[in-house]
């Protein structure tokens, strides 16, 4: 039986990506051929020009970049938090600090080489959306990497250099070629990309077409 490849583009600082991850996991758990599925986590930076460490909140960023007033930002973020809660995720987006994620993506590729991409991705997303962790900060990234099972020494070497930088850029180049302009985005066995935190039923249908 042939392998089914699922490429998932996400960004660590994308609250919808964590919701999309949970919905995909539900779809996969119900998929009869789930043992044939191989997931590849792909890199996508929502803001390549963001600061690595910042005190700016999501609401402040929405005001600065999009002109969204605080009361409207609060309403929008509450809606995202409600959607997350329906998936069993306890968001605290008031604590979240959007930042540069290039190094986090490099470390995810390092984790993939060790077979730990999924637990590290999970830990990063929870740290950002629920714990207010600065996921661009190197000491924070190393601590989260250790919690996900990665050896601290090699992870520190990755962050100290430019290892996996080309892998991140290649993922982003591929996203551009496929027309992926936002995340999460799912590509199953070369089918056209499906963008957004789609319901589990939609993702299940996408998997079913790959059988």
Buried (B, 14 or more C-beta within 10 A) or exposed (E): EEEBBBBBBBBBBBBBBBBBBBBBBBBBEEBEBEEBBEBEBBBBBBBEEBEBBBEBBBBBBBBEEEEBEEEBBBEBBEEBBEBBEEBEBEBEBEBBBBBBBBBBBBBBBBBBEBEBBBBBBBBBBBBBBBBBBBBBBBEBBBBBBEEBEBEEEEBBEBBEEEBBBEBBBBBBEBBEEBEBEBBBBBBBBEEEBBBBBBEBEEBBEBBEEBE
